Amino acid sequence: VSTQSTGMMEWSVLTEKEILQLIDNTDHNVIESRKLSNVTVLNWDISCCGSDRRVFYERVVRIIEKILPDFCCFQNVQHEFRATVKQSKTLGRHYYLSNSNLDYIDFVSHTHHGLLTLSRWPCEFMEYPFTDTHVGRYLLVSQTIINGSPIIVAHSCLDNKKQLRGKKIQKAGEILSRHQNVIWLGDFGDIEPEIRDSLRNFRDTEEIAEGKYSKGDRVLVKSDRLKPLHYINLDEDLDDYAEMEVKNGVVCVIQL
């Protein structure tokens, strides 16, 4: 397990008390004092084809600036996108940024990719590598304290091959099952019945998505108190980027 810096400050492993102290030193202390009723989490696989990715990346950043979710989880992130995020003064004021690995290789597109998390709360970011992969895929976990309780937000980019994807879902499920109050996002693809059994402790947002899932995007919740309320498939007009084969992001509102 490796811990990462936030991009706004650096630390190693934080205790609960240290995280709370950091929250008290940010603008979130006002929010924390009145207690949050819910959090919003966004998941977006921002893989795209074509040479002018910058235009699409800038569009994604403008959308995030507008809705400001509490957590943003991005997959298939290239260095150019992280640089675009860092150029945004709005995101710089509101978010802590994971310094996660963006150098696993896609042997089809011959590009480097990775995961990126933006959090409005000070976090400990941890990477859990998957060993049965040749492209360095991993589970990115963010841990923080909200309303006095630990919250885990995790995501990963899974394999296209069904067997390898299933193994990674099982492995990530084992890691996350050790924790309470877990929010797990990503493109899970088609989850086989035997894999679903390994996820029995996680509540799927399928019942609130009302058929609006986008190509396997899911939000799973493991908690006695976290309750998914709304699932939103962002309906941004992406016709201008059709040649890039881009996907829309999804947002889930979760009651604390």
Secondary structure, 3 states (H helix, E strand, C coil): CEEECCCCCCCCCCCHHHHHHHHHCCCHHHHHHHCCCEEEEEEEECCCCCCCHHHHHHHHHHHHHHHCCCEEEEEEECHHHHHHHHHCHHHHHHCEECCCCCCEEECCCCEEEEEEEEECCCCEEEEEECCCCCCCCEEEEEEEEECCEEEEEEEECCCCCHHHHHHHHHHHHHHHCCCCCEEEEEECCCCCHHHHHHCCCCEECHHHHCCCCCCCEEEEEECCCCEEEEEEECCCCCHHHHHHCCCCCEEEEEEC
